Amino acid sequence: LQVSRLIVGGFSDHGRRQDFERGLLDGLCQVQMEEFVLICLRDFEDDTDTLFNCVGNVSTIRLVDLGLEEISEVPVWSKVKHLECKKCDFEDVPALKLSRFKELRVLRITKNISLKNFKQKFEGLSNLEVIDLSENRLTFSRCCSPQFQNCPNLKHLNLSFNSNIRLTGNFTNVKNLLYLDFQHTTLFGPDSYPVFLSLQRLIYLDISHTKTEVKSQCTFCGLNSL
């Protein structure tokens, strides 16, 4: 069977009855599809160890409004290029497991009200171009080079509508960024230190509504393309 898009679940959590249990998606191993959407399910058994077993060869996966606290084990042969996790129950950005999606180009983790920590590192995602971590409640420091190891092609980074981010690091590991969005996230650091010095290719920077006061003449040094 070949399908372009398959949606499993419902469009509302009202009256939700279906829980996710081991083997629920085993039948999908015989289905070839371009996009898989899992929406409005709760109570994942054993933190979803089998979630990606039969959908690892799908190009696009969207996980929406799930009681998902951890990312499942990722098959080494995964072909996923676009992954979205919206309204899940993560407490920490699951960068370690997500780094096993070696073909990943676009990652979106948004509207997770319990997502507050960014302690893990993305590593070895040479194809990754877009990361959207907006509309969570992230609070972390040393942004943003330490969080991205060997992700040389990252061009779009969206950290808008979060809690507090300290720009006490640098951007040397993501120096090819073109788009950087911090709007409506309280920032600490850019007012007195030239944190953007390595972002010579950046063409869009949004620090509106971040409580940033420009006190140094070199706050925006290095932004030669703006």
N, C-alpha and C positions, 0 to 999 in steps of 0.2 A: 504494500500500500504506500502511495506517495501523496503527501498533502503539503500545502504551502504553510498553513498555520493551524495549530491544534490548541484549543483552550480546554483545560481541565479545572473544574471547580464551579464557582458561581460568581454572580456579579454583586452580591451583597452578603454581609455576615449575619443578617437577620435570619434567625431560624436555622443557623448553621448546624448541620448534623454530621457531615463527613469529616472524619479525622484521617490524618495521613498515617499509614502503617507500612511496615516492611513489605516490599513486593508489589505495592499498589500499581507501580508503573511498569512492571515486568513485560506486559504485553506490547509496550512501545518499542521493544527491541526489534520487532518486525516491521516497524513503520519508518519510512524515510520522510523527514519534514525539514522545512527551512526555519520555522519559528515555533517554539513551544511556550505556552503561557499557563502557569499554575497560579490560581487565584482563589482567595477566601477559603483556606483550609487551616485547621488548628490541630494542636496536640500531636506534634511530630514524634514518632516513636524512635528512641535511641538516636536523637538528633540527626535523623534523616540519612543514615549511612548509605542508603541505596538510592537516594534521590537522583543522582546523575548517571546511574549505571546504564540506562537505556536511552538517555537523551544527550550523551556526551558528543555525539556526532552532529548535533543540531547547530546551525549557525547562530541563531538568536534565542536566548532564554530569558523570560520575564517571570519573576517571582513576586507576586503582588498580594499584600494584605495577608501575610502568613504568620503563624505562630512559630517562626523559625529563629532559633537562638544561635545556631551555629551553622556554618556551611558544611555540607556533606563532603566526603572524600571525593576527590576529582580523579577520574581515570586518566592514565598517562597518555592515552591516545585522543584526548578531548580536542574537538575542532571548533569549540565555541568562540565566536568572534565578538558578539554583543551580549552582555549580561546586565540585567537590571534587577535590583532588589529594592522594592518599594514597600514601605509600611511593614517591615519585618521587625523582629525583636532582638536584633543584635545589640550588645552592650559595648563591644569593641570592634573596630574595623577589622574584618577577618582577612588581613593582607596575606598571611602565610599560605592559607589554603587557596586563596584566589590567585596567588602567584603560580599555581600549577596549571592554570589555563594559559598555556604558552602561546596560543593563537589569538588571545584576547586583544581586541582593538579599542572597544568602548566599554567602560564600566560605569554604571550608575547605581549608587546606593543613596536613596533619598527618603525623606519623610519618615525616618525611624526615630521616634521620640525617646527611645531608651539608649540610642547610640551616643555615647559621651566620650569614649576613649579612642585614641589612635596611637597605640603602643607598638603594634607590629609594623613590619616593613614590607613593602612591595619589592620583589626582587626578580630580576631576569625576565621581565616582560618587554622584550625588544620590539614587539609589534604594537604595544599599547600607545594610543594617541589621545584618548579622551577619558578623564576621570571626573565624574560629577558626584560630589559628596555634600550637596546642598540640602538645606531644610532638615538637618539633624540637630543634635545638641552637643556637638563636638567641642571639647576643651583640651588643647594640647600645646606643647611648646616646641622650640627648635624647628619651626617650620621654615623651609619645607624640604630641604635636601636629604636629611636622614631617612625620611619616610619612603624615598624612592631610590632603590639601588639598581643600577643597570636597566633603567627604563629610558633609554636615550631619545626615543621618538615621541615622548609625551608632549603634546602641543596645547591641550586644553585642560585646565584645572579649575574646577568650580568648588569653592568652599564657602559660598554665600549662605546667609541665614543660619549660622551656627552660633555657638555661645562665645567662647574666648579662645583666641589663637595668639601665641607669642611668636613674633618673627625675630627670634634670637639666633637663628641659624643662618643659612644662606640658600641659594638656589643653584649651586654649581652642578648638582646631579640632574637638574631639569632645565638646563640652560637653553634648550630649544623651544621653550614655551612661547606660544603666540597669544594665548588668552588666559588671563588670571583674574578671578572674580572673588572678592571678599565682602561684597556689600552686605550690610546688616549683620556683620559679625564683629564683635569688639576685638580690636587689634592692639597689641602691645609691641613696641619696637620700631616701627618705621618712621617715627617722628624725629629720631635723633641719630639713627644709624643707617648707612646706605645699603640696606638689605637687598635691594634690587640690582646690585652692581653687575651681576653676571647675566641678567636677562636682556641682552642686547637685541634680541629678535622680537621681543614682546611688542604686539601692536594694540593690545587692549588690556587695560588695568582698571578695575573698579574697586575703590576703597571708600565709596560713599556710605554714610551712616555707620562708620566703624569707630567713631570717637577718636580719630587720628588728628593730632595737632602737628603741623609741620614746623619744626623748630630748627632744623639744620638745612643749610644751603645745598647739601648733597643727599637729601632724602631720596631724590629720584635720579641720582647719578647712575649711568649705565643704560638707562632706558632710551637708547638712541633711535629706536624705530617708532616711538609714540608720536 
